[in-house]
Amino acid sequence: MDIIKMMEERHSVRQYEEKKIEPEKREALQKEIDAINKESGLHIQILFDEPKCFDSMMAHYGKFTGVQNYIALVGPKGAALDETCGYYGERLVLLAQSLGLNTCWVAMTHGKSAAKITAGEKQACLIALGYGKNQGVPHKSKPIADVTKTGGTMPDWFKKGMDAVMLAPTAMNQQKFVFELNGDNVSVKVSGFGFYAKMDLGIVRYHFEAATGKRVG
């Protein structure tokens, strides 16, 4: 499936069916996680058939039901952890979408995860995973002009990247980022203050790079 099509079809889903993820899809997800951990130095883990984490007061408050599987974004403590987890976590989210699965980024509305966290590591976030009872709904987006600085005409490739960025999930749909274009160089930074804004930065950076093939500084 085309990467932009996956971005368009993927929406946050909080209610899941009691349907197990097939072995071949589990294998595909685990293979990608192994590759990401090797590439990034993270310690991402996937937990299948583990309902306890989302059988909690906080999960019910977050309106999660039926969550049996999730991805734990774990890595070395440090300033770069959230952004790195956002970048690679979204890579897994879009893989899951291509496999016909639904997902939802989850920050605090869950119980204790079963992930193994060693000394010097931290769990940054979870991603709920499975077969949704629905496909979710698109989120509202700011105008692209509100989150860009180009200093002139926007090239087609940059516009394509920003179209992909506006499809990216962010915490509370806050979209606290600004992409800047200088010649052929693209950079992104947090704009103002927002919850999990650094993680959002990683998510939107992945969307831009996946859509354009151009690196974002």
C-alpha positions as CSV (number, residue, x, y, z in Angstrom):
1,M,0.0,0.0,0.0
2,D,1.2,3.5,-0.8
3,I,2.6,5.3,2.3
4,I,0.4,8.4,1.8
5,K,-2.7,6.1,1.5
6,M,-1.7,4.5,4.8
7,M,-1.4,7.9,6.5
8,E,-4.8,8.9,5.2
9,E,-6.5,5.7,6.3
10,R,-4.8,5.5,9.7
11,H,-6.8,7.1,12.6
12,S,-6.7,6.6,16.4
13,V,-8.8,3.7,17.6
14,R,-9.6,3.1,21.3
15,Q,-12.1,0.2,21.1
16,Y,-10.9,-3.2,20.0
17,E,-12.5,-6.6,19.0
18,E,-11.6,-9.8,20.8
19,K,-9.7,-11.1,17.8
20,K,-6.1,-12.4,18.0
21,I,-3.5,-11.0,15.7
22,E,-2.4,-13.7,13.2
23,P,1.1,-15.3,13.5
24,E,2.4,-13.9,10.2
25,K,1.4,-10.4,11.3
26,R,3.1,-10.9,14.7
27,E,6.2,-12.0,12.9
28,A,6.2,-9.0,10.6
29,L,5.8,-6.6,13.5
30,Q,8.5,-8.3,15.6
31,K,10.9,-8.4,12.6
32,E,10.5,-4.6,12.2
33,I,11.0,-4.0,15.9
34,D,14.2,-6.0,15.9
35,A,15.4,-3.9,12.9
36,I,14.5,-0.6,14.6
37,N,16.1,-1.5,17.9
38,K,19.3,-2.4,16.0
39,E,19.2,0.8,14.0
40,S,18.2,3.2,16.8
41,G,19.5,1.7,20.1
42,L,16.0,1.6,21.5
43,H,14.5,-1.3,23.4
44,I,11.0,-1.3,21.9
45,Q,8.9,-4.4,22.9
46,I,5.6,-5.8,21.6
47,L,3.2,-7.5,24.0
48,F,0.6,-9.8,22.6
49,D,-2.4,-11.2,24.4
50,E,-1.7,-9.0,27.5
51,P,-5.0,-7.4,28.6
52,K,-4.0,-6.3,32.1
53,C,-2.2,-3.1,31.1
54,F,-5.5,-1.6,29.7
55,D,-7.8,-3.1,32.4
56,S,-7.3,-0.2,34.7
57,M,-9.1,2.9,35.9
58,M,-6.9,5.2,33.8
59,A,-7.5,3.1,30.7
60,H,-11.3,3.2,31.2
61,Y,-11.0,6.9,31.8
62,G,-9.3,7.1,28.4
63,K,-12.2,5.1,26.9
64,F,-10.0,2.2,26.0
65,T,-11.8,-1.2,25.7
66,G,-10.7,-4.6,24.5
67,V,-7.0,-3.7,24.2
68,Q,-5.1,-7.1,24.2
69,N,-1.9,-6.0,22.5
70,Y,0.4,-3.0,22.6
71,I,3.9,-1.8,21.7
72,A,6.0,-0.4,24.5
73,L,8.4,2.4,23.4
74,V,11.4,1.9,25.7
75,G,14.9,3.3,25.4
76,P,17.9,4.9,27.2
77,K,17.0,7.8,29.3
78,G,18.0,11.2,27.8
79,A,16.8,14.3,26.1
80,A,16.5,12.5,22.7
81,L,14.3,9.6,23.9
82,D,10.9,11.1,23.2
83,E,11.6,12.3,19.7
84,T,13.4,9.1,18.8
85,C,10.4,7.0,20.1
86,G,8.0,9.2,18.2
87,Y,9.9,8.7,14.9
88,Y,10.3,5.0,15.1
89,G,6.9,4.4,16.8
90,E,5.1,6.0,13.9
91,R,7.1,3.8,11.5
92,L,5.5,0.8,13.4
93,V,2.1,2.4,13.4
94,L,2.1,2.7,9.7
95,L,3.4,-0.8,9.3
96,A,0.5,-2.0,11.5
97,Q,-1.9,-0.1,9.2
98,S,-0.5,-1.8,6.2
99,L,-1.2,-5.1,7.9
100,G,-4.9,-4.2,8.4
101,L,-4.5,-3.4,12.1
102,N,-5.5,-0.4,14.1
103,T,-3.5,1.6,16.6
104,C,-3.6,4.5,19.1
105,W,-0.8,6.4,20.8
106,V,-1.2,6.2,24.5
107,A,0.6,8.5,27.0
108,M,-0.9,8.2,30.4
109,T,-4.3,6.5,30.2
110,H,-3.1,3.0,30.8
111,G,-2.1,0.7,33.7
112,K,1.3,-0.9,34.3
113,S,2.8,-2.4,31.2
114,A,4.5,-5.8,31.1
115,A,7.6,-4.4,29.3
116,K,11.0,-5.2,30.6
117,I,12.8,-2.0,31.5
118,T,16.4,-2.2,32.6
119,A,18.6,0.2,34.6
120,G,19.1,3.4,32.6
121,E,16.0,2.9,30.5
122,K,12.6,4.6,30.5
123,Q,9.2,3.7,29.0
124,A,8.3,6.8,26.9
125,C,4.9,5.8,25.6
126,L,2.6,2.9,24.5
127,I,0.8,2.1,21.3
128,A,-2.4,0.2,21.5
129,L,-2.7,-2.4,18.7
130,G,-5.3,-4.8,17.3
131,Y,-8.5,-5.0,15.3
132,G,-10.6,-2.0,16.0
133,K,-14.4,-2.0,16.4
134,N,-14.2,1.0,14.1
135,Q,-11.7,2.7,11.9
136,G,-11.6,6.0,13.8
137,V,-12.1,9.5,12.4
138,P,-9.8,12.0,10.8
139,H,-8.4,14.7,13.1
140,K,-8.8,18.4,12.4
141,S,-5.6,20.2,11.2
142,K,-4.3,23.7,11.2
143,P,-3.7,25.4,7.9
144,I,-0.2,24.5,6.5
145,A,0.8,28.1,6.5
146,D,0.5,28.2,10.3
147,V,3.1,25.5,10.8
148,T,5.6,26.4,8.0
149,K,8.3,29.1,7.2
150,T,9.4,29.0,3.6
151,G,10.4,32.6,2.8
152,G,8.8,32.3,-0.6
153,T,7.0,29.9,-2.9
154,M,6.5,26.4,-1.5
155,P,8.0,23.7,-3.8
156,D,5.8,20.8,-4.8
157,W,7.9,18.3,-2.9
158,F,7.8,20.4,0.3
159,K,4.0,20.7,-0.1
160,K,3.8,16.9,-0.5
161,G,5.8,16.5,2.7
162,M,3.6,18.9,4.6
163,D,0.4,17.3,3.4
164,A,1.8,14.1,5.0
165,V,2.7,15.9,8.1
166,M,-0.8,17.2,8.6
167,L,-2.0,13.6,8.6
168,A,0.2,12.7,11.5
169,P,-1.2,12.2,15.0
170,T,-0.1,14.6,17.8
171,A,-0.9,14.6,21.5
172,M,-4.4,16.2,22.0
173,N,-4.1,17.2,18.3
174,Q,-2.0,20.2,19.4
175,Q,0.3,20.3,16.3
176,K,3.0,22.3,18.2
177,F,5.7,22.3,15.5
178,V,7.1,24.5,12.7
179,F,8.8,23.2,9.5
180,E,11.3,25.6,8.0
181,L,12.6,25.5,4.4
182,N,16.0,27.1,3.6
183,G,16.9,26.3,0.0
184,D,16.6,22.5,-0.2
185,N,17.2,22.1,3.6
186,V,14.3,21.3,5.9
187,S,14.2,21.6,9.7
188,V,11.5,21.2,12.3
189,K,11.3,22.5,15.9
190,V,8.7,22.7,18.7
191,S,6.5,25.8,18.5
192,G,5.4,27.0,22.0
193,F,4.6,24.5,24.7
194,G,2.7,21.3,24.4
195,F,2.4,18.0,26.2
196,Y,4.6,15.3,24.6
197,A,5.7,17.9,22.0
198,K,9.1,16.3,21.5
199,M,7.5,12.9,20.7
200,D,5.2,14.7,18.3
201,L,8.3,16.1,16.6
202,G,9.5,12.6,15.9
203,I,6.2,11.5,14.5
204,V,5.8,14.4,12.1
205,R,9.4,14.2,11.1
206,Y,8.9,10.6,10.1
207,H,5.8,11.5,8.0
208,F,7.7,14.2,6.1
209,E,10.7,11.9,5.4
210,A,8.6,8.9,4.4
211,A,6.6,11.0,2.0
212,T,9.5,12.9,0.4
213,G,12.6,10.8,0.9
214,K,14.3,14.0,2.2
215,R,16.0,14.2,5.6
216,V,14.7,16.7,8.1
217,G,17.2,18.3,10.4
